[in-house]
Amino acid sequence: MAQDATHPRTPTMTADGRRAVVAAGIGWGLDGLTWTMYSFALTAVIPVLGLTKGEAGWVTALSVAASAVGGVVCGYLADRLGRVRVLTWVIVGYSVLTALTATAQDLPQFLLWRVLEGFAFGGEWAVGAALVAEYASPARRGRVLAFVQSCYAIGWAISTASYLVVFSLLPPESAWRVLFLVGLVPALAAFWVRRSTRDRVDVGEVRDRVPPSRAVLFRPPVLRTTIFATVLGIGIQGIYYSVFVFLPLFLSTERGLSVTGTAAYTWMVILGSFVGYLASGYLHDGLGRRPAFAVLFVGSVGSIALFVFTPIAQPAVGALVSFVLGFFASGQAGGMGAYLSELFPTAVRASGQGLAYNVGRGLAGFGPLVVGLAGQRIGLGVAVFWVGVGGATLGCLALLALPETRNRDILDDVPEDAVASRGAVTETR
């Protein structure tokens, strides 16, 4: 049912609500830090370990596929054990495994650490999104979750700065290992998250009354939602990963940019991504989930074409085109947290989000594989464009089958005594 910001279970912002946003934002930002390191390191890993672009695509595809398994498993655990507890585990997991990637000596070792890191990486988003969605008021849920999503761009910015510093000071054959070692730092944030943040929904109370069986996701009427939410996830992340995994490689090989030039254009993409995430939240709360996604899908295809087929030798033109690419290619993903949290019932919310987002991501991971393989024949840029078109098409088809959920009360299926009275997040400033 629809609900406004004055509903008794969505009072004004409280300290617990703010801490939930900060915890999820830290988790997603550090997720961005550790994951985007891979795309920067890839420029050196390929020659040092003797990989082909196709093998690099397989590493990406399999690690993203592993994230699908991790997302489903961690989502299920979050519905049984609590959001904050599982969020802490996954932050430690992907931090340690990112650092272990620095020890790889050949393709099998590199693949092993990336796949394990992908498993841990997959759990963070669904758990953090469920935590924040249950605090956020319906009227502002889109922008609150988009704010959390924007923290990914902050993590990406930190990894870009690390890339610029490390690769400027060290030779490539050792710089990529140092870059991955930086990934160990985020593990420290997990202790703050565990000590300061609390779940809004008592999953123990909910579990006693409505056992969180994953089978519910595959039975009517939830089955339809599960299928098409997953297709939406494939489309959104097919666009995202196909564009950004090979971005540094595209800039350095097809545009001939140096480390400094690659970092400069990437900074503009990151700035566009940050603004795009934030803007998408207002767009979702203003227009509704389905219209906002449709607008952003169209913009994504246009921005990819602009980036790939427009010469960017002139700094002013290149900066503008890079900003637009970041705005739409990231902004189209900004509504996922709010929309998926509104589609699934509370007892299986993290499980449903984990499955739809991460199975979608796992299948979308083959987008970079297609780009890597096709890029050897038709060029990376052209391959990225056509995979982006395919992702946007899938996303639009999924929207036709899914309902509009703006202003939905996602706690209307939870007993009053299972919902903490600590208040909800109504805005972020």
Residue pairs with C-beta under 8 A, 6 or more apart in sequence:
1 408
1 409
1 412
2 138
2 407
2 408
2 409
3 10
3 138
3 407
3 408
3 409
3 412
4 138
4 139
4 407
5 137
5 138
5 139
5 140
5 426
7 137
7 138
7 409
9 409
9 411
9 419
9 424
10 137
10 138
10 424
10 426
11 423
11 424
11 426
12 423
12 426
13 423
13 424
13 425
13 426
13 427
14 422
14 423
14 424
16 135
16 197
16 198
16 200
16 420
16 422
16 423
17 135
17 136
17 200
17 422
17 423
17 424
17 425
18 425
19 196
19 197
19 198
20 131
20 132
20 135
20 197
20 198
20 200
20 425
21 132
21 135
21 144
21 147
21 148
21 425
21 428
22 197
23 84
23 87
23 128
23 131
23 192
23 193
23 196
23 197
24 87
24 128
24 129
24 131
24 132
24 148
25 147
25 148
25 151
26 91
26 151
26 189
26 192
26 193
27 87
27 90
27 91
27 124
27 127
27 128
27 189
27 193
28 124
28 125
28 128
28 148
28 149
28 151
28 152
28 155
29 151
29 152
29 154
29 155
29 158
30 91
30 94
30 95
30 155
30 186
30 189
31 94
31 121
31 124
31 125
31 152
31 155
32 151
32 152
32 153
32 154
32 155
32 156
32 159
33 155
33 156
33 158
33 159
33 182
33 183
33 186
34 94
34 95
34 98
34 117
34 121
34 155
34 159
34 183
34 186
35 94
35 121
36 155
36 156
36 159
36 160
36 244
37 98
37 159
37 162
37 163
37 179
37 180
37 182
37 183
38 60
38 114
38 245
39 244
39 245
39 246
39 247
39 248
39 249
40 159
40 160
40 163
40 167
40 176
40 179
40 248
41 163
41 176
41 179
41 180
42 56
42 245
42 248
42 249
43 172
43 248
43 249
43 252
43 262
44 167
44 172
44 173
44 175
44 176
45 51
45 56
45 110
45 176
46 52
46 53
46 56
46 249
47 172
48 172
48 173
48 176
49 104
49 105
49 106
49 107
49 110
50 107
51 59
51 107
51 110
52 376
53 249
53 372
53 373
53 375
53 376
54 369
54 372
54 373
54 376
55 107
56 372
57 368
57 369
57 370
57 371
57 372
57 373
58 111
58 369
58 372
59 107
59 110
59 111
59 114
60 114
60 241
60 245
60 365
60 368
60 369
60 372
61 365
61 366
61 368
61 369
62 111
62 114
62 115
62 118
62 365
63 111
63 114
63 115
63 117
63 118
63 121
63 365
64 118
64 241
64 361
64 362
64 364
64 365
64 368
65 118
65 362
65 363
65 365
65 366
66 115
66 116
66 118
66 119
66 122
66 362
67 118
67 119
67 121
67 122
67 358
67 361
67 362
67 365
68 122
68 358
68 359
68 360
68 361
68 362
68 363
68 365
69 119
69 122
69 358
69 362
70 90
70 118
70 119
70 120
70 121
70 122
70 123
70 358
71 122
71 123
71 125
71 126
71 354
71 355
71 357
71 358
71 359
71 361
72 122
72 214
72 351
72 354
72 355
72 358
72 359
73 119
73 123
73 354
74 86
74 89
74 90
74 122
74 123
74 124
74 126
74 127
74 350
74 354
75 123
75 126
75 127
75 130
75 350
75 351
75 352
75 353
75 354
75 355
75 358
76 212
76 214
76 350
76 351
76 354
77 86
78 85
78 86
78 87
78 123
78 126
78 127
78 130
78 203
78 350
78 351
78 354
79 203
79 207
79 212
79 347
79 348
79 349
79 350
79 351
80 203
80 207
80 212
81 203
82 199
82 203
83 127
83 128
83 130
83 131
83 134
83 199
83 201
83 203
83 350
84 131
84 193
84 194
84 197
84 198
84 199
85 194
86 123
86 127
86 350
87 124
87 127
87 128
87 131
87 193
87 197
88 190
88 191
88 193
88 194
89 123
89 190
90 120
90 121
90 123
90 124
90 127
91 124
91 186
91 187
91 189
91 190
91 193
92 187
92 190
93 119
93 120
93 123
94 117
94 120
94 121
94 124
94 183
94 186
95 183
95 184
95 185
95 186
95 187
95 190
96 184
96 187
97 113
97 116
97 117
97 120
98 113
98 117
98 180
98 183
98 184
99 180
99 181
99 183
99 184
100 113
100 116
100 117
101 110
101 113
101 114
101 117
101 180
101 183
102 176
102 177
102 178
102 179
102 180
102 181
103 109
103 113
103 177
104 110
104 112
104 113
122 354
122 358
122 361
122 362
123 354
125 337
125 353
125 357
125 358
126 340
126 350
126 353
126 354
126 357
126 358
127 350
127 354
128 148
129 145
129 148
129 336
129 337
129 340
129 341
129 353
129 357
130 341
130 349
130 350
130 353
131 197
131 199
131 200
132 144
132 145
132 148
132 337
132 425
133 141
133 145
133 337
133 338
133 341
133 342
133 349
133 410
134 199
134 200
134 201
134 341
134 346
134 349
134 410
134 411
135 200
135 423
135 424
135 425
136 144
136 145
136 338
136 424
136 425
136 426
137 424
137 425
137 426
138 406
138 407
138 408
138 409
138 410
139 285
139 407
139 426
140 285
140 425
140 426
140 427
141 285
141 338
141 341
141 342
142 280
142 281
142 282
142 283
142 284
142 285
142 289
142 292
142 335
142 338
142 406
143 278
143 281
143 282
143 284
143 285
143 427
143 428
144 281
144 338
144 425
144 427
144 428
145 281
145 334
145 335
145 336
145 337
145 338
145 341
146 277
146 278
146 280
146 281
146 282
146 284
146 334
146 335
146 337
146 338
147 277
147 278
147 281
147 428
148 337
149 277
149 333
149 334
149 336
149 337
150 273
150 274
150 277
150 278
150 334
152 273
152 277
152 330
153 270
153 271
153 273
153 274
153 277
153 326
153 330
154 274
156 270
156 273
157 267
157 270
157 274
159 179
159 182
160 263
160 266
160 267
160 270
162 179
162 182
163 179
163 248
163 259
163 263
164 259
164 260
164 263
166 175
166 178
166 179
166 182
167 175
167 179
167 259
168 259
168 260
169 175
170 178
198 420
198 422
199 420
200 419
200 420
200 422
200 424
201 346
201 411
201 414
201 418
201 419
201 420
202 418
202 419
202 420
203 212
205 415
205 417
205 418
206 212
206 346
206 347
206 414
206 415
206 418
207 347
209 415
209 418
210 345
210 346
210 347
210 413
211 347
212 347
212 348
212 351
213 348
214 348
214 351
214 355
216 222
216 345
216 347
216 348
217 223
217 226
217 344
217 348
217 351
217 352
217 355
218 226
222 344
222 345
222 348
222 352
224 401
225 343
225 344
225 352
225 402
226 352
226 355
226 356
228 398
228 401
228 402
229 340
229 343
229 344
229 352
229 356
229 360
229 398
229 402
230 355
230 356
230 359
230 360
230 363
231 360
231 394
231 395
231 397
231 398
232 293
232 336
232 339
232 356
232 360
232 394
232 395
232 398
232 399
232 402
233 336
233 356
233 357
233 358
233 359
233 360
233 361
233 364
234 360
234 363
234 364
234 391
234 394
235 297
235 360
235 364
235 391
235 392
235 393
235 394
235 395
235 396
235 397
235 398
236 332
236 333
236 336
236 360
236 364
236 391
236 395
237 333
237 357
237 360
237 361
237 364
237 365
237 367
237 391
238 363
238 364
238 367
238 387
238 388
238 390
238 391
238 394
239 297
239 300
239 304
239 329
239 332
239 333
239 387
239 388
239 391
239 392
239 395
240 329
240 330
240 332
240 333
240 364
241 361
241 364
241 365
241 367
241 368
242 364
242 367
242 368
242 370
242 371
242 383
242 384
242 387
242 388
242 391
243 304
243 325
243 329
243 384
243 388
244 269
244 329
245 368
245 371
246 368
246 371
246 372
246 375
246 380
246 384
247 266
247 269
248 262
248 266
249 380
250 380
250 381
250 384
251 257
251 261
251 262
251 265
251 266
252 258
252 259
252 262
253 380
254 379
254 380
254 381
255 261
255 312
257 265
264 315
265 312
265 318
265 319
265 322
266 322
268 318
268 319
268 320
268 322
268 323
268 326
269 322
269 323
269 325
269 326
270 326
271 323
271 326
272 322
272 323
272 324
272 325
272 326
272 327
272 330
273 326
273 327
273 329
273 330
273 331
274 326
274 330
275 323
275 326
275 327
276 326
276 327
276 328
276 329
276 330
276 331
276 334
277 330
277 331
277 333
277 334
278 334
279 327
279 331
279 334
280 292
280 296
280 331
280 332
280 333
280 334
280 335
281 334
281 335
281 338
283 292
283 295
283 296
283 335
284 292
284 334
284 335
284 338
284 339
284 406
285 406
286 292
287 295
288 404
288 406
289 335
289 338
289 339
289 342
289 404
289 405
289 406
290 399
290 402
290 404
292 335
293 332
293 335
293 339
293 395
293 399
294 396
294 399
296 328
296 331
296 332
296 334
296 335
297 332
297 392
297 395
297 396
298 392
299 327
299 328
299 331
299 332
300 328
300 329
300 331
300 332
300 388
300 391
300 392
301 388
301 389
301 392
302 328
303 321
303 324
303 325
303 327
303 328
303 329
304 325
304 329
304 384
304 385
304 388
305 385
306 321
306 324
306 325
307 321
307 322
307 324
307 325
307 381
308 381
308 382
308 384
308 385
309 381
309 385
310 317
310 321
311 317
312 318
312 321
312 322
329 388
332 392
332 395
336 357
337 353
339 405
340 352
340 353
340 356
340 357
341 349
341 353
341 410
342 405
342 408
342 410
343 352
343 356
343 402
343 403
343 405
344 351
344 352
344 353
344 356
345 352
345 413
346 410
346 411
346 413
346 414
347 413
349 410
364 391
367 387
367 390
367 391
370 383
370 387
371 380
371 383
371 384
371 387
374 382
374 383
374 386
375 382
375 383
375 384
411 419
